[in-house]
């Protein structure tokens, strides 16, 4: 055999081995489809408890900021095992198990920690450590689809359940008129006072709910963005409400983790709902009357970056309102490349540090080749230590006035960007504290072996290298602005008319945008 032929055989063999290694999880996933049943059988209590304990142990060991949460929120996930287990034991079917597990995960105020809702296309878009390995195992697509149908069956069963929404607003939980059932219309404008004799604030924080926790820095207390009760299923509670004129009423309602999930995700099963084509991640409006540009960006992953950069560069005005209130993140490189350059003349540098506990579960990140290549392998005392520097290049030929609108929906890479803006005093930040978790690398994806439910969590906490103190929570705005009840009512009117997204309508009900117009 010729030497050249032998060399080609060796090269082809090496290439084949490299490809097999690179795509080993996908290959395993394809094989598993022929071997494993893709339906989800009814779980036994033993299986439910096994999955719960796996989740509880992983999160308790792998998240480094529980002490910080306890000091701010007055709740410690690690101390509530028995309470959580009792809730798992109360579940009678798979859907109740999923909904209860989802609610338990929301006791951790984290932008990334969650039991993933089982829509395969959405989960496949997750790009984090461990996601490919999880999604390409055990015929995972079939399992995800099966869970989606399980929850869908329950959603349909709840069609006749009246769900009463409460929205947190300026320190109180008010009846949310957007979802007010007809038989409760007389409760419009009412606020929640007590549940089963316990102050509403305390009850809502101390009992599990599928609605995540945040911190209200104005009123100095923890809260959930929303809370729901219903008229017929779950645990019966006595509820005291108070109207705008101070009169009160007491009614019986029900607390139910399943109703939480139905309220949150039931719309996904509406056959008439419209599905976005994915090309509306940016909304831009040129306000000639006030001589400013309004730009709303919903993520830092969209393919409209070049259009955004051109729009900013070609603007005749030097006042920009950048709305990131519903920006769930993506990559900071997006902001470096498309957003920052046209807004600023000067460069900016951002440096930060973070730590990750050295646990088996966290090795999906700490041993990831991208992490090792970019950040090294610096560990001591049970933690890995990392540092990051981002450089933003300014290319504008004019000095601009920049206003950023932020809130609890501003997280991940969007929070990274806002943190840089605040540290460098590069704009006025208006709204509410961001969702945070931008000062780290990424999050981790894993799954529960008995149920095949997929979950994600954030294993990092940023810290001050000089003091060693953790930096918990999101970025606080320069100007706190939240809507009044009247503005909420006005927005609801526009929602009913389908005009709430129009800029001219926003000027009437959006307090952050109105602040810019009146004070900018």
C-alpha positions in Angstrom: 0.0 0.0 0.0 1.3 3.4 -1.0 2.5 5.8 1.8 0.1 8.5 0.5 -2.9 6.0 0.7 -2.0 5.1 4.3 -1.8 8.8 5.2 -5.2 9.5 3.7 -6.7 6.5 5.6 -5.3 7.8 8.8 -6.5 11.3 8.2 -10.0 10.1 7.2 -10.1 7.9 10.3 -9.1 10.8 12.6 -11.7 13.1 10.9 -14.3 10.4 11.5 -13.4 10.1 15.2 -13.4 13.8 15.6 -16.9 14.1 14.1 -18.2 11.1 16.1 -16.9 12.8 19.3 -18.2 16.2 18.4 -21.7 14.9 17.6 -21.8 12.0 20.1 -24.8 13.4 22.0 -26.8 13.8 18.8 -25.9 10.3 17.7 -26.8 8.9 21.0 -30.1 10.8 20.8 -31.0 9.3 17.4 -30.2 5.8 18.7 -32.2 6.3 21.8 -35.3 7.2 19.7 -35.3 3.6 18.5 -34.8 2.2 22.0 -36.7 4.3 24.5 -40.4 5.0 24.9 -41.0 8.7 24.4 -44.2 8.9 26.4 -44.2 10.0 30.0 -45.8 7.4 32.3 -47.7 8.4 35.4 -45.0 8.9 38.0 -45.0 7.1 41.4 -44.6 9.0 44.6 -41.2 7.4 44.9 -40.1 8.7 41.5 -41.5 12.2 42.3 -39.6 12.4 45.5 -36.4 11.1 43.8 -36.6 13.9 41.2 -37.5 16.5 43.8 -34.5 15.6 46.0 -32.2 15.6 43.0 -33.3 19.1 42.2 -33.2 20.3 45.8 -29.7 18.9 46.3 -28.3 20.2 43.1 -29.6 23.8 43.6 -28.7 23.8 47.3 -25.1 22.8 46.6 -24.5 24.6 43.3 -25.9 28.1 43.9 -23.6 30.3 45.9 -25.8 33.2 47.0 -28.5 31.7 49.3 -27.2 33.6 52.4 -27.5 36.8 50.4 -31.1 35.9 49.4 -32.0 35.1 53.0 -30.7 38.5 54.2 -32.7 40.4 51.6 -35.8 38.4 51.1 -36.1 36.7 54.4 -36.4 33.2 52.8 -33.8 30.5 52.5 -34.5 27.7 50.0 -32.1 25.4 51.8 -34.2 25.5 55.0 -37.5 24.6 53.4 -36.9 21.0 52.3 -39.6 19.5 54.5 -42.1 22.1 53.4 -41.4 21.5 49.7 -41.5 17.7 50.2 -44.9 18.0 51.8 -46.1 19.9 48.7 -44.7 17.2 46.4 -46.5 14.5 48.5 -49.8 16.3 48.0 -49.6 16.0 44.2 -51.9 13.4 42.7 -50.8 13.3 39.0 -48.0 14.3 36.7 -49.4 17.8 36.0 -49.7 18.7 39.6 -46.1 17.4 40.1 -44.8 19.6 37.3 -46.7 22.7 38.6 -45.5 22.2 42.2 -41.9 21.7 41.1 -42.2 24.9 39.0 -43.5 26.8 42.0 -40.7 25.5 44.3 -38.1 26.7 41.8 -39.5 30.2 42.0 -38.5 30.4 45.6 -35.1 31.3 44.2 -35.2 34.9 43.0 -33.1 34.3 39.8 -33.5 35.5 36.3 -32.3 32.1 34.9 -33.4 29.4 37.5 -36.5 27.6 36.3 -38.3 24.3 35.4 -38.5 24.7 31.7 -42.0 24.8 30.2 -42.1 21.8 27.8 -42.0 23.4 24.4 -39.2 21.7 22.4 -38.5 24.6 20.0 -38.2 27.0 22.9 -35.9 24.7 24.9 -33.8 23.9 21.9 -33.1 27.7 21.7 -31.4 27.5 25.1 -27.7 28.1 24.5 -25.9 27.4 27.8 -23.7 24.8 29.4 -25.1 21.3 29.2 -28.1 22.2 27.0 -26.9 20.1 24.0 -26.0 17.1 26.1 -29.5 17.2 27.8 -31.5 17.7 24.6 -29.8 15.0 22.7 -30.4 12.3 25.3 -33.0 9.7 26.0 -35.3 10.7 23.1 -35.8 14.0 25.0 -37.9 15.6 22.3 -40.6 12.9 22.7 -40.5 13.4 26.5 -40.9 17.1 26.1 -43.8 16.8 23.7 -45.5 14.3 26.1 -45.2 16.7 29.0 -46.6 19.5 26.8 -49.7 17.3 26.1 -50.0 16.4 29.8 -50.2 20.1 30.8 -52.5 20.8 27.9 -55.0 18.3 29.0 -55.2 20.0 32.4 -55.4 23.5 30.8 -58.5 22.3 29.0 -59.9 20.9 32.2 -59.5 24.4 33.8 -61.6 26.2 31.2 -64.4 26.7 33.6 -62.2 27.7 36.5 -62.4 31.4 37.2 -58.9 32.7 37.9 -58.5 36.0 39.7 -55.2 37.8 39.0 -53.5 40.2 41.4 -50.7 42.5 40.1 -48.1 44.0 42.4 -48.1 47.8 42.0 -46.5 50.4 44.3 -46.3 48.1 47.3 -49.8 46.5 47.0 -51.4 43.6 45.2 -54.3 45.0 43.1 -57.0 43.0 41.1 -55.7 42.9 37.6 -58.5 44.1 35.4 -57.0 42.6 32.2 -58.0 39.1 33.4 -61.0 39.9 35.5 -63.7 37.2 35.2 -67.2 38.6 34.7 -68.5 37.2 37.9 -65.8 39.2 39.8 -66.2 42.5 38.0 -67.3 44.2 41.2 -63.8 43.7 42.6 -62.2 46.1 40.1 -59.8 48.4 41.9 -59.6 46.3 45.0 -56.4 45.4 46.7 -55.4 42.2 48.6 -55.1 42.7 52.4 -54.9 39.3 54.0 -55.0 35.6 53.1 -56.2 33.3 55.8 -55.6 36.0 58.4 -52.0 36.5 57.3 -50.8 39.8 55.8 -50.9 39.4 52.0 -47.2 40.3 51.6 -46.0 37.6 54.0 -48.4 34.9 52.8 -47.4 35.4 49.2 -43.7 35.2 49.9 -43.8 32.4 52.4 -46.0 30.1 50.2 -44.8 28.6 46.9 -46.1 30.2 43.7 -45.2 29.9 40.0 -44.6 33.7 40.0 -41.0 34.6 40.7 -39.8 36.9 43.5 -38.3 40.3 43.2 -37.3 43.1 45.6 -39.1 46.4 45.9 -36.3 48.9 46.9 -38.8 51.8 47.2 -41.1 50.0 49.7 -38.2 47.9 51.1 -39.9 44.5 50.8 -39.9 41.3 48.7 -42.8 40.7 46.3 -44.0 38.5 43.5 -44.8 40.2 40.2 -48.3 38.7 40.2 -50.4 36.3 42.3 -53.5 34.3 41.4 -56.3 32.8 43.3 -59.3 30.9 41.8 -62.9 30.0 42.6 -63.0 26.2 42.8 -59.8 24.2 42.9 -56.9 23.7 45.4 -56.8 24.8 49.0 -59.6 27.0 50.2 -58.5 30.3 51.9 -60.3 33.3 53.3 -59.4 36.5 51.5 -59.9 40.1 52.7 -59.9 42.8 50.0 -60.2 46.5 50.2 -61.7 48.9 47.7 -60.3 52.3 46.6 -62.8 54.1 49.0 -61.6 52.0 52.0 -64.5 49.6 52.2 -63.7 46.0 52.5 -65.0 42.5 51.8 -64.2 38.9 52.7 -64.6 36.1 50.2 -63.5 32.4 49.9 -61.1 31.6 47.1 -58.6 28.8 46.4 -54.8 28.5 46.2 -53.6 26.1 43.5 -50.1 25.6 41.9 -51.8 24.2 38.8 -53.9 27.3 38.4 -50.7 29.3 38.6 -49.3 27.5 35.6 -52.6 27.6 33.7 -52.7 31.4 34.3 -49.1 31.7 33.1 -49.1 29.4 30.1 -52.7 28.6 29.2 -52.6 31.0 26.3 -50.1 28.7 24.6 -52.9 26.2 24.0 -55.3 28.7 22.4 -55.8 27.4 18.8 -56.5 31.0 17.7 -53.4 32.6 19.1 -51.1 34.3 16.6 -47.5 33.1 16.6 -44.7 35.7 16.0 -42.5 35.2 13.0 -39.5 36.2 15.1 -38.8 39.4 13.1 -40.1 42.0 15.5 -37.4 42.0 18.1 -36.9 45.7 17.6 -39.5 48.5 17.5 -38.2 51.9 16.4 -40.2 55.2 16.3 -38.9 58.6 15.3 -40.7 61.2 17.5 -40.4 64.4 15.4 -42.5 66.4 17.9 -40.1 65.8 20.8 -37.0 65.3 18.5 -36.0 61.9 19.9 -35.6 58.3 18.9 -37.5 55.6 20.8 -36.0 52.1 20.3 -37.3 49.0 22.1 -35.1 46.0 21.9 -36.5 42.7 23.2 -33.3 40.6 23.1 -29.6 40.7 22.2 -29.8 37.7 19.9 -31.9 39.0 17.0 -30.8 39.3 13.4 -31.8 42.9 13.1 -28.6 44.3 14.5 -27.3 45.9 11.3 -30.6 47.6 10.7 -30.5 48.9 14.3 -27.0 50.3 13.9 -27.9 52.0 10.6 -31.0 53.6 12.2 -29.0 55.0 15.0 -26.2 56.3 12.7 -28.7 58.0 10.3 -30.8 59.7 13.1 -31.1 63.5 12.8 -31.6 63.7 16.6 -29.3 63.4 19.5 -31.8 62.2 22.1 -32.4 58.4 22.3 -34.7 56.4 24.5 -33.5 52.8 24.6 -36.3 50.5 26.1 -34.8 47.3 27.5 -37.6 46.5 30.0 -38.5 43.2 28.2 -35.0 42.3 27.1 -34.2 38.8 28.3 -30.6 39.0 27.1 -28.5 37.1 24.6 -24.9 38.1 24.1 -23.1 41.2 25.2 -21.3 41.1 21.8 -24.6 42.3 20.2 -24.5 45.5 22.2 -20.8 45.9 21.6 -21.3 45.6 17.9 -24.7 47.2 17.1 -26.0 49.3 20.0 -23.2 51.1 21.7 -21.0 52.4 18.7 -23.6 54.7 17.2 -24.7 56.2 20.5 -21.4 57.2 21.9 -18.3 59.1 20.8 -15.9 57.7 23.5 -14.9 54.1 24.4 -15.9 52.4 27.6 -14.5 49.4 29.5 -16.3 47.1 31.8 -14.5 44.7 34.2 -16.2 42.3 36.7 -15.5 39.1 38.6 -17.6 36.1 39.6 -17.3 32.8 41.5 -18.8 29.3 40.9 -18.9 26.6 43.6 -16.9 23.5 42.7 -19.7 20.9 42.6 -20.4 17.9 40.3 -23.3 19.6 38.7 -21.4 22.8 38.1 -18.7 21.0 36.2 -21.0 21.2 33.2 -19.7 24.8 33.2 -16.3 24.8 35.0 -15.0 21.9 32.7 -16.6 23.3 29.6 -13.9 23.8 27.0 -15.2 27.3 26.1 -14.9 28.3 29.7 -11.5 26.7 30.1 -10.2 28.4 26.9 -11.5 31.9 27.7 -11.3 32.0 31.5 -8.9 29.4 32.7 -9.1 27.0 35.6 -8.5 29.1 38.7 -9.9 27.4 41.8 -9.3 27.4 45.5 -11.3 26.8 48.7 -14.1 25.0 46.8 -14.8 27.8 44.3 -13.7 28.7 40.8 -12.8 32.4 40.2 -13.3 34.2 37.0 -12.7 37.7 35.5 -14.1 39.4 32.4 -13.4 42.6 30.6 -15.6 44.0 27.8 -14.5 46.9 25.6 -17.1 49.1 23.9 -15.9 51.3 21.0 -17.7 54.6 20.4 -18.1 55.7 16.8 -20.7 58.5 16.9 -19.7 61.9 15.5 -22.0 63.7 17.9 -22.7 63.8 21.6 -26.1 62.2 22.4 -28.4 62.2 25.4 -29.3 58.6 26.2 -32.1 57.4 28.4 -32.5 53.7 29.3 -35.8 52.2 30.4 -35.4 49.1 32.5 -37.3 46.7 34.8 -37.5 43.2 36.2 -37.6 41.9 32.6 -34.2 43.3 31.9 -31.7 40.5 32.5 -28.7 38.5 31.6 -26.7 40.2 28.8 -29.1 43.2 28.9 -28.2 43.6 32.6 -24.5 43.3 31.7 -24.9 46.3 29.4 -27.0 48.4 31.8 -24.5 47.7 34.6 -21.7 49.0 32.3 -23.8 52.1 31.5 -24.4 52.9 35.1 -20.8 52.3 36.2 -19.5 54.6 33.5 -22.3 57.2 33.9 -23.2 57.0 30.3 -26.9 57.6 30.5 -30.0 58.1 32.7 -31.5 54.8 33.8 -35.2 54.9 34.5 -37.7 52.4 35.8 -37.3 49.5 38.2 -34.4 47.3 39.4 -33.3 44.9 36.6 -33.7 41.2 36.7 -29.9 40.9 37.1 -27.5 38.0 36.5 -25.5 39.7 33.8 -22.2 39.7 35.7 -21.2 36.1 35.0 -20.7 33.7 32.1 -23.9 31.8 31.5 -26.3 29.3 33.2 -26.5 25.5 33.3 -29.1 23.1 31.8 -29.8 19.7 33.4 -32.7 17.2 33.6 -34.5 15.1 36.2 -33.9 11.4 35.5 -37.3 10.0 36.5 -39.5 12.5 34.8 -37.2 13.9 32.1 -38.2 17.4 33.1 -35.5 19.9 32.1 -34.4 22.7 34.4 -31.9 25.5 34.3 -30.1 27.4 37.1 -27.5 30.1 37.6 -24.4 28.9 39.5 -22.5 32.2 39.7 -22.4 35.3 41.9 -20.5 38.4 41.1 -18.2 39.7 43.8 -16.0 42.6 44.7 -12.4 41.4 44.5 -11.3 44.1 47.0 -13.8 43.1 49.7 -14.9 39.6 48.7 -18.6 40.8 49.2 -21.2 39.3 46.9 -23.1 41.6 44.5 -26.6 40.3 44.6 -29.6 41.4 42.5 -29.9 43.6 39.5 -28.9 47.1 38.5 -30.8 49.8 40.3 -32.1 52.7 38.2 -31.1 56.3 38.6 -34.8 57.3 38.6 -37.4 54.9 40.0 -40.6 55.1 38.1 -43.6 52.7 38.4 -47.1 53.0 36.9 -50.1 54.3 38.9 -53.3 52.4 39.1 -54.9 55.0 36.7 -52.1 54.4 34.1 -52.6 50.7 34.4 -56.4 51.2 33.7 -55.6 53.3 30.7 -53.1 50.8 29.4 -55.8 48.1 29.8 -58.2 50.1 27.6 -55.6 50.3 24.8 -54.9 46.6 25.2 -58.6 45.9 24.6 -58.4 48.1 21.5 -55.2 46.5 20.3 -53.3 49.8 20.3 -51.2 49.5 23.4 -48.0 48.9 21.5 -48.3 52.1 19.4 -45.9 54.8 20.5 -48.5 57.6 20.7 -50.5 55.4 23.1 -47.5 54.6 25.2 -47.0 58.4 25.7 -50.3 58.4 27.6 -49.9 55.5 29.9 -46.1 54.7 30.2 -44.7 56.6 33.2 -41.0 56.0 32.3 -41.5 57.3 28.8 -43.5 60.2 30.1 -40.7 61.1 32.5 -38.3 61.4 29.6 -40.6 63.7 27.7 -41.3 65.9 30.7 -37.8 66.0 32.2 -35.4 65.1 29.4 
